[in-house]
Amino acid sequence: MRLRDLPSVDELSRGVDDPLAVNAARAVIARAREEIRAGADPGDLRGRLREELERVRRPALRSVLNATGVLVHTNLGRAPLAEGALARVRDAAGYSNLELDLTTGSRGSRHDHLAPLLRRLTGAEAALVVNNNAAAVLLALAALAHGREVVVSRGELIEIGDGFRIPEVLAQSGARLVEVGTTNRTRAADYEAAIGPETALLLRVHPSNFRVVGYAERPRVDELAAVARRHELPLVDDLGSGALVDVEGEPTPAAALAAGADLVCCSGDKLLGGPQAGIVAGRADLVERLRRHPLQRALRPDKLTLAALEGTLALALERPGEIPVLRMLREPGEAVRARAKRLATAVGGTVEETVGRVGGGALPLAELPSFACAVEEELAAALRAHEPPVVAVVRDGRTLLDCRTLTDAEADEVAAAVAAVRSRR
């Protein structure tokens, strides 16, 4: 094809009943012009117009099948929501009583809906929900320590996801950082020695995806709580992962509060298995100060987040096994092996023993026995381009489809995807 043989935009889009047809035709012809100049044949322009229309109408945020073996995969949206949580989202998606007291007919507060559930799960006097855990920590520091000092161990000045660092979050709150101890060893006496007239609170930070092993020491919550009480200061414990039910190796808000913490902060979308959210729970007077702070309005969650979190919290109380992250975390290795074997049989692959990870900055040292179906390396990119996309791991010249993060139904979808991409090669 020569440049002069290219149709006009009007000719190419004529008869296509789509408001985006003209812009799509313009894009197709522009690419065809570049290909002709490069000596290539652009091929079927009408077919390419249909593909372009499909592309521009495809949602940017799409559901994917997670075959990586990482349960709380940050790049893949962290925790998948349980069906019970999704049902709550659908119910709240229209008009809702977000800020209406249905008994009195007067204005209510969005913060009142989840407080009873959180009090039952944590034993706290009061609770508040914001849009993520970094926001929870920022709000706590801004409300309780603006212009004053916050005492933190050097070993807890970590960097969390996307380059956010605890010292920077603290600085944005208007508080002043006072570092104590060393990278690997900090004692309760170090906090006590740093307390002065400008001290506003003691802050304890979960190490997230960072661990110091070997010659290391960190005071227990009850030890720091005793120091805080002697000086009539609040102890704020940033727990990070959001393990509201027992997960081996992770602290829970209930345990931290019972040990003497005055406020705890944690995530809703990691080990809790809910939507992106930050939870603050603890003393009623401190939670109320956060609630009344001007920054709270900028950090508050919307109705869909609250609905998803409510559904997740209800399951955590009654049926935690229905929360996908907890189900995957606790699933026996033999069940994962059986799924991988069934997938391998369906696609002509081989079963390989692998190691799953929790991800999301939680339990970085935990290794979950897992099994994957291994197929050709060159399928990885094609599987990502499939609908729905399948995200796998490429290792040692093979594409590994890890079955710890797939349900039985999803494994069937992956088998269909492998067959489809092979047929197009």
Buried (B, 14 or more C-beta within 10 A) or exposed (E): EEEEEBBEBEEBBEEBEBEBBBBBBBBBBEBBEEBBEEEEEBEEBBEBBBEBBEEEEEEEEEEBBBBBBBBBBBEBBBBBBBEBBBBBBEEBEEEBEBEBEEEEEEEBEBBEBBBEBBBEBBBBBBBBBBBBBBBBBBBBBBBBBBEBBBBBBBBBBBBBEEEBEBEEBBEBBEBBBBBBBBEBBBBBEBBBEBBEEEBBBBBBBBBBBEEBEEEEEBBEBBBBBBBBEEEEBBBBBBBBBBBBBEBEEBBBBBBBBEBBBBBBBBBBBBBBBBBBBBBBBBBEEBBBBBBEBEBBEEBBBEBBBBBBBBBBBBBBEEEBEBBBBBBBBEBEBEEBBBBBBBBBEBBEBEBBEBEBBBBBBBBBEBEBBBBBBBBBBEBBEBBEEBEBBBBBBEEEEBBBBBBBBBBEEBBBBBBBBBEEBBEEE
